[in-house]
Amino acid sequence: MMRMSEQGSTPGRATIRDVAREAGVSVTTVSHVLNGKGTASEATRRRVLAVADRLAYRAHPMARGLRRGRTGVLGLDMRPLDAIGSYLPAGVDYFMRFAGAAAVTALDHGLGLMLVPDPTRSDITQFAHGVDGYVIGDPVRDDPVLTRLLDAGVPVVSVGRDPGRPDFTDWVGPDDTYETQRVLDLLRSRGAERVALLAGTDDNAWNVDSERAYRSWARRHDMPTRVLHIPEADGEDGGRDAARRFLAGKRPRPDAIYCQTGRHAAGVLDEARRLGFSVPRDLLIATGSDAQQTRHSVPAITALDLVPEDSGKAAVELLIARLNGETAPGPIILPAKLWMRASTGDA
């Protein structure tokens, strides 16, 4: 006989009423046994569990969530994409890799993951506010989304710290200071004596900590500093503009440029070659975020891989721990991978 689910939509799935009928008990007793509650005798408990196992009964995840006051859905908001205005920047696979790993991790825990734009916007559907908790990617200083969620007592985990909230430790991601120093040390080991920094304009920890690390590193090695800030949304065109400003004019030109984004780095490479500079002979180029452009450029560009799969998994697991009342310590630091390529004289 074909059974219908309690929502009347899925043929073949045993319901709690089927278990109750075959075990000879009430639906309430079945619910209590399966949730470890109530005062059912040991014999009754064993019988209910045996019937539930034989019928392959599984409580509907939405029903379970509602009994706990949850929906079974997590929200994901990537703040850099809010700033760029595009949720699929050309050539940038970091966000898709992150979101894919986060979604799979949520599914492994019986949960769903919903991508949402800035939830503080007035035009966002109310469904975006009906999630159990949020993962916020790369919050800016005193981020208004974090402020709204924390003030409302909504569980939230961020990828990267909020520079304006030193006491907020529920975040995951690389140590941007250390990773920046790794790349700069590589450039110095390849002979660079005048390293310039092409940074973004978002006031997030990735930009803030990387620039601070760059300036500190330059002082330690008695090197001049030169920094340009170009909006991340400008992409390769922003990199071309930066290359002209770095490499033209009477100022001593840098012999290495460290770009925060892969798209900026690809633009720097393109313009440097157009201006007649050979990479890596005349100019070394590296970037703090790998992308399709850096992998496929000629020469390929040395890059940090910020391990978005590891970050997505860790962020969701930390959020689930918070939802379950666990006190796992944060932050969770995840080492990046440094891909050494031809733009720094490697491979």
N, C-alpha and C positions, 0 to 999 in steps of 0.2 A: 504494500500500500504506500502511495506517495504521501509524505508528510510535508506540511507547510511550516515555514518559520513563524515565529511570533509576530513578525511584521507582515506575514502573508505573502512573501515574495520569493522565497527560495525553496523549491521542491527538494525533498530528500534529506533535509537537515532536521535532526531530532531536536525537539523543543524541551523546555523544562517541564512542560505538562506531560510529555511522553515519558520522561524519567519518573515523574511522580506517579503516573498511572501504573507503570510496570513494577515500580518498587512498592506500591500500595501505601504511599504516604501523601501528604499534602505538598503543594507547590512550595509553601513556606518552609517546610522541613527540608526539601531538596536544596532550596536556596541557602538555608542556614548550614547544612552539611558542607556544601561546596565552598562556602565562604568561611568555614571554621567557626561558625557561631552556633548559638542555641544549645539545647540540652538533650539532643537526641541520644538514645542509648548507643553503645558500641556496635551492637548487632544491626541496628537501623542504619547507622553511619556506613558500616561495611556494605550493606545491601544497596544503599543509594549509590555509593561510589562504584560498586560493581556494575550496576545497571547503566550508570552514566558512561562508564568505560566501554561497555558492550555496545551501546548505542552511539558511541563516538560523539557524545554531547559536548559542545563547547558554548559557553555563554557568549552571546553577541557582544563584541568589544564596545560598541556604542552604549549598550545597556549597562555593561560593567562600568563604563566611564561615568554615565549619568548617576549611577548609584553612589559613586564616589564624589559626585559633583564635578565631573570632568567630561570633556567632549572626546578625548582620545586623539586630539589634533594639536600639533605644535605649529607656531608661526615662525617664519624666517623673513627678516628684512635686511637686505644688503645696502647699507647706507651709501657707499660710493656710487652705486647704481642710481640711487635717488638723486645724487649730486650731478652725475653725468647726464641723466635724463634718458638713458637707454639701458634696457635690461639685457641686452646682448651686444656689448661693444665688439666691433669687428676684430677678430684675431685674439681676443682675450678669453681664454678658456678656464681661468682660475675660478670664476663664479659658478660655471656649470659643473666643474669638477667638485667644488665645495657642496653645491646644492644636491648633486647626485649622491655623494657619500652621506650627507645628512639625511636625505630621504630614505636611503637603504637602511641606515642605522635606526631610524624611527620605525620603519616597517619591521625590522628584526625584533623590536620591543612591542609589536602589536599596535603601533601608533601611526598616524598620518602626519604629513608635513605639508603646510600650505605656504606658498610664497606670497608675501604681501608687500605692497609699497609702504612708504612712510605712514604708519598708522595714526599719526597726529593730524593728517590731512582731513579736511572736512568732507571731501568727496569720496572717501573710502567707505565701501560697504560695511555694514555692521557685522557681517560674517567674519571680517578680518579681526574683530575684537573678541570673537567667541572661542579663542583657542586657550589651551591650558597654560601655555607659557611661550616665551619668545627667545629666539636666537637673533642677536643683532650683530651684523657684520661691520667692523671698523667704525665704531661710533666716533663722532667728533667731540671736541672738548665741551663738557657739560651738555651732552647730547640731549635734545628735547624729547626724543623718543624714550631714552632711558629714564629721563626725569618723570615722564608721564607714567611709565610702567612701574617704576619703583615707588612712586607716590601712591599708586593704586594697589600696591602689594602684589603685583603680578610677577610670578617667577620669571627671571630673565638671565640669560648668559650672553656675553659678548665675545666676539672674535677680535682680539686686540683690546687693550685697555682704553678707558675714557681718560684722557690726560687731565681732566678737571676733577676726577673722582679717585684719589689715591686709596681711599678705603674700600672701594668696590673691587673685590678680588675674584668674582665669578666670571673669569674670562680665560680664554685659551688662545694660543698662538705662539709664533716664534719670538725670541728675544731680539728685537729689532736693533738694539745697541750692539750686541755681540755679532749679529749677522752682518751689519754694516762694516764693522771692523774687519771681519773675515775678508770681505771683498776688497777693502782698501789695502789690507796687508798683501793680498794677491797682486794688486796693481803695483804696489811698491816693490814687491819681489821681482816684477817684470821690468823694473827700471823707471817707473813713473816718479817724477819729482814735483809736478804741478798738477794735482788732481782737482778737477772742478766737480761740483755737485749740481745736478739738474733735479730739483725736487718738485713735488706737486704743491697744490695750494690748499687741499683739504686739511683742516686743523685736527688731524687724528694722530694717534700714537705712532703709526708707521712713518709719517712724515716728520713729526716732532722729534722722536727718538733718533731717527736716522740722521737728521741734520745736526742734532746735538752731538752724536757720536762722531760725525765727520769733523766738526770743528774741534772737538777734543783730540781726535787722532792727529789732525794737522798740527795742532800746537805741540803735541808730544814729539812729532817728527820734524819740527821747525819748518813746516811747509806753508806756503801762502794758501789762503782760502778764497774761493770764488763760488758763489751760489746764485743760481737763477731759479725762480719759482714760476712754473708754467702750469696752467690748469690741466688736470688729468684728461678732461674732455677734449682738449686740443689734439690729442693723439700724435700721429706722426708729423702733422704740420707743426705742432708745438715743438717737437724735437728738431725739425729743420730750422725753425726760427732761433732756437737756442744755439744750434751749431753755428749759425751765422754770427750771433752775438759773441760766442766764445772764441771763435777762430778768426774773425776779422778785426781790423783796427790795429792800433799801435800797442795795446797792452800785451804783455807776454802771454802767449797762448798756452792753454793747458796741454800737457802731453797725455792726459787721461781724463775721461769724463765718466762719472758714475751717475746713471739715470735711475730714478726711482721706478719708473714704469717701462715695460718692454716696448710699448708703442713709441714713447719718447726716444728710447734708445735706437729703434729702427729708423726714426726720422733723423737723428743725429748722424747715424752711419750713412744714410743716403745723401745728406747734404755735405758731409765731410768729403765724401768721394767726389761729389760734383765740384767741390772747391779745390780738388786736386790733392787731397791728403790720402795717404795710404794707411789702411788699417790692417794690421797693428803696427806697421813700421813707424809711422808718424804719430799715430794716435791710438791709444788703448780705449776700448769702450766696454763697460759692464753695466748690468742692470739689476735692480732689486726685486724684479718680478718677471718671471719667465712668461713667454707668450708665443703664439705661432710665429709672429714676425721675427722674434729673436732666434728661434730654432731654424727658420728657413732662410734667413738673410745670408748674404755672401759678402764677407765671411759671417759665419754664425756667431752670435753674441753671447759672451759669458753671462750667466744669469743665476740668480737665486730662485730655486723652486720653493715656494712657501708652503708646500705640502698641504694643499687644500683638502685632499681626501682625509688626511689625519686630523685636520682642524675640524672638518664637518662632523666626523665621527665623535671626536672628543667633546665638541660643543653640545651635541645632542645628548650624549651620555651624562655630561655634567648637569644639563637641564633636567633630565629624568631623575637623577639623584636628588636634585633639589625638590622636585615634585613629590618624591617619595619620602621626603624629610631626612635624607641622609646628609651627613656633614663632611663629605669629601672635601679636602682642602683645595683651594684655588690660589693663585692661577695655575693653569697647566701649561708648562712651557714645552713647545714642540720644535725640535731642531729642523732648520731648513736644509735643503740640499743645494750644494754649489756645483753647477755644471760649468766646467772650464772649457771654453771653446776658442775658436781661432781669433776672435777679436782681441784677445789678450795674449796671443802667441801660443795658445794651447791647441792640442789635437789638430 
